[in-house]
Amino acid sequence: MVSIVVLGAGVVGLTTAIELKKWNPNLEITIAAHHFPGDLDSSYTSPWAGANWQSFATGQDVELQKIDRSGYDKFMQLAANDPRAGVWIVDNTSYYTKYEVASAKGNLQGFIPWYRDSVKGFKVIEEDKIPFDDVSLGTTFKGVVITVPIYLSYLVQQNKELGNRFQKIPLIKHIKEARTLTNDPDYVINATGLGATKISGVEDRKENFSVKGQTLLVENSADSTISVQGFPGLPDEMLYVMPRRDGGSIIGGCFRPGDESVEEDKELTARLIRRAVKYVPSLINPKFKNNPTKIEIKRVNIGFRPFREDGIRIEVDPKYKWLIHDYGAGAGGYQGSVGMGRKVVEVLQKELSHLKSKI
Ligand SMILES: Cc1cc2nc3c(=O)[nH]c(=O)nc-3n(C[C@H](O)[C@H](O)[C@H](O)COP(=O)(O)OP(=O)(O)OC[C@H]3O[C@@H](n4cnc5c(N)ncnc54)[C@H](O)[C@@H]3O)c2cc1C
């Protein structure tokens, strides 16, 4: 029997453990991590996400497209068939301001994503159908919103039902410690997000860095996901509003590489509220889902996205043949989680078939 430690219990580790066990029910899998769903800590990214599916892959990045496509299909399926997952289907509309469109200097194709033919109901919204004076382009499709606390608990439950085990551990300092966690596991999957390259013994020629995000969890409900990009003089800010399945919404956001402060930017909070009310007026309309007449903040979320120059790393470590990396999801760990898990399965499958051929 092959035994595996999945190191990390964020959306990536939990989903990878599920994909591995579904592929081969004989694998003995332990998920070992310092934080588990329910914990809130700035070094643990997954609880702070929005989250929705809106792939960031470029037209050329076929590998990331493949990873993200599995996520879209899986989340649409969960939304339709399993209410326990906390995922639901909502229209997802992106607006680009006149300023943003002018900055593209006529290259409008840049606003049309690679997934236009892979998702349901993709449409470009013509300027005369856009209800905002300062916006000149929009796109829309049938998307999903993942209610993060519910979905993370669901992943824990799925792992339990499949027979995977859990072990809460102190932060490990050297990657070799992961091999002492259970009875000498054959493989360790490094799904430690922001922690991945802080562990001694893990070497990566590419740079890993965090990108700060700030969102507001509010009582007000919206009817669909809306994002607006292109606020003059504020290139690291955008607006997104995502309605959560259990009521309320997430309002974001910002994208700040190198900013490690865990403090709320109060001026950003004020700008987010102003923008949300302008572009999604139903948020403060009591006739819509009994909304309050002003934005009621339940919590300000500060989270750090685990970015890696060159993107996700899924491969066998060149030095430790028992170590498979599974990190660097950046701003897309939810949408990419299923595809990442399946890619780890492919890597392990290859490893095990090499081993067999040597015996
Ligand atoms: C504001 C914000 C909005 C976002 N919105 C979206 C969105 O809409 N859609 C989307 O797809 N993604 C979104 N993301 C990105 C997504 O949240 C991340 O990509 C994802 O959560 C990364 O998951 P992970 O499992 O790799 O890391 P984490 O969730 O950070 O999990 C890491 C795990 O490893 C453990 N660990 C780390 N180091 C050690 C160690 N040394 N020893 C033991 N355990 C260790 C931790 O305790 C934890 O269990 C958003 C992120 C932010 C911050």
The ligand as an SDF file (V2000), in Angstrom:
LIG
                    3D

 53 58  0  0  0  0  0  0  0  0999 V2000
   -8.8840   38.4890   -0.9790 C   0  0  0  0  0  0  0  0  0  0  0  0
   -8.7250   37.2160   -1.7600 C   0  0  0  0  0  0  0  0  0  0  0  0
   -9.6790   36.8690   -2.7000 C   0  0  0  0  0  0  0  0  0  0  0  0
   -9.5300   35.6830   -3.4420 C   0  0  0  0  0  0  0  0  0  0  0  0
  -10.5130   35.3310   -4.3500 N   0  0  0  0  0  0  0  0  0  0  0  0
  -10.3880   34.1810   -5.0630 C   0  0  0  0  0  0  0  0  0  0  0  0
  -11.3930   33.8150   -5.9910 C   0  0  0  0  0  0  0  0  0  0  0  0
  -12.3980   34.5060   -6.1700 O   0  0  0  0  0  0  0  0  0  0  0  0
  -11.2260   32.6450   -6.6910 N   0  0  0  0  0  0  0  0  0  0  0  0
  -10.1260   31.8500   -6.5160 C   0  0  0  0  0  0  0  0  0  0  0  0
  -10.0280   30.8260   -7.1910 O   0  0  0  0  0  0  0  0  0  0  0  0
   -9.1680   32.1730   -5.6200 N   0  0  0  0  0  0  0  0  0  0  0  0
   -9.2590   33.3190   -4.9080 C   0  0  0  0  0  0  0  0  0  0  0  0
   -8.2680   33.6870   -4.0260 N   0  0  0  0  0  0  0  0  0  0  0  0
   -7.0320   32.8950   -3.9830 C   0  0  0  0  0  0  0  0  0  0  0  0
   -7.1530   31.6460   -3.1180 C   0  0  0  0  0  0  0  0  0  0  0  0
   -7.7140   31.9880   -1.8840 O   0  0  0  0  0  0  0  0  0  0  0  0
   -5.7600   31.0130   -2.9240 C   0  0  0  0  0  0  0  0  0  0  0  0
   -5.1640   30.7520   -4.1700 O   0  0  0  0  0  0  0  0  0  0  0  0
   -5.8780   29.6830   -2.1550 C   0  0  0  0  0  0  0  0  0  0  0  0
   -6.5950   29.8580   -0.9630 O   0  0  0  0  0  0  0  0  0  0  0  0
   -4.5070   29.0870   -1.8550 C   0  0  0  0  0  0  0  0  0  0  0  0
   -4.7380   27.8760   -1.1920 O   0  0  0  0  0  0  0  0  0  0  0  0
   -3.5690   26.9340   -0.6610 P   0  0  0  0  0  0  0  0  0  0  0  0
   -4.2430   25.6890   -0.2180 O   0  0  0  0  0  0  0  0  0  0  0  0
   -2.4850   26.8620   -1.6760 O   0  0  0  0  0  0  0  0  0  0  0  0
   -2.9310   27.7250    0.5910 O   0  0  0  0  0  0  0  0  0  0  0  0
   -3.5220   27.9840    2.0700 P   0  0  0  0  0  0  0  0  0  0  0  0
   -4.9780   28.1260    2.0690 O   0  0  0  0  0  0  0  0  0  0  0  0
   -2.7380   29.1120    2.6370 O   0  0  0  0  0  0  0  0  0  0  0  0
   -3.1850   26.6590    2.8650 O   0  0  0  0  0  0  0  0  0  0  0  0
   -1.8490   26.3590    3.2380 C   0  0  0  0  0  0  0  0  0  0  0  0
   -1.8450   25.2110    4.2340 C   0  0  0  0  0  0  0  0  0  0  0  0
   -0.5050   24.8160    4.4780 O   0  0  0  0  0  0  0  0  0  0  0  0
   -0.2630   24.8160    5.8820 C   0  0  0  0  0  0  0  0  0  0  0  0
    1.1470   25.1130    6.1070 N   0  0  0  0  0  0  0  0  0  0  0  0
    1.8960   26.0940    5.5440 C   0  0  0  0  0  0  0  0  0  0  0  0
    3.1750   26.0010    5.9670 N   0  0  0  0  0  0  0  0  0  0  0  0
    3.2280   24.9460    6.8150 C   0  0  0  0  0  0  0  0  0  0  0  0
    4.2720   24.3430    7.5730 C   0  0  0  0  0  0  0  0  0  0  0  0
    5.5400   24.7950    7.5440 N   0  0  0  0  0  0  0  0  0  0  0  0
    3.9720   23.2830    8.3650 N   0  0  0  0  0  0  0  0  0  0  0  0
    2.7030   22.8000    8.4220 C   0  0  0  0  0  0  0  0  0  0  0  0
    1.6780   23.3270    7.7080 N   0  0  0  0  0  0  0  0  0  0  0  0
    1.9470   24.3770    6.9220 C   0  0  0  0  0  0  0  0  0  0  0  0
   -1.2040   25.8740    6.4210 C   0  0  0  0  0  0  0  0  0  0  0  0
   -1.3890   25.7230    7.8220 O   0  0  0  0  0  0  0  0  0  0  0  0
   -2.4410   25.5690    5.5840 C   0  0  0  0  0  0  0  0  0  0  0  0
   -3.1230   24.4590    6.1130 O   0  0  0  0  0  0  0  0  0  0  0  0
   -8.4010   34.8440   -3.2430 C   0  0  0  0  0  0  0  0  0  0  0  0
   -7.4620   35.1780   -2.2640 C   0  0  0  0  0  0  0  0  0  0  0  0
   -7.6200   36.3550   -1.5270 C   0  0  0  0  0  0  0  0  0  0  0  0
   -6.5950   36.6770   -0.4680 C   0  0  0  0  0  0  0  0  0  0  0  0
  1  2  1  0
  2  3  1  0
  2 52  2  0
  3  4  2  0
  4  5  1  0
  4 50  1  0
  5  6  2  0
  6  7  1  0
  6 13  1  0
  7  8  2  0
  7  9  1  0
  9 10  1  0
 10 11  2  0
 10 12  1  0
 12 13  2  0
 13 14  1  0
 14 15  1  0
 14 50  1  0
 15 16  1  0
 16 17  1  0
 16 18  1  0
 18 19  1  0
 18 20  1  0
 20 21  1  0
 20 22  1  0
 22 23  1  0
 23 24  1  0
 24 25  2  0
 24 26  1  0
 24 27  1  0
 27 28  1  0
 28 29  2  0
 28 30  1  0
 28 31  1  0
 31 32  1  0
 32 33  1  0
 33 34  1  0
 33 48  1  0
 34 35  1  0
 35 36  1  0
 35 46  1  0
 36 37  1  0
 36 45  1  0
 37 38  2  0
 38 39  1  0
 39 40  1  0
 39 45  2  0
 40 41  1  0
 40 42  2  0
 42 43  1  0
 43 44  2  0
 44 45  1  0
 46 47  1  0
 46 48  1  0
 48 49  1  0
 50 51  2  0
 51 52  1  0
 52 53  1  0
M  END
$$$$
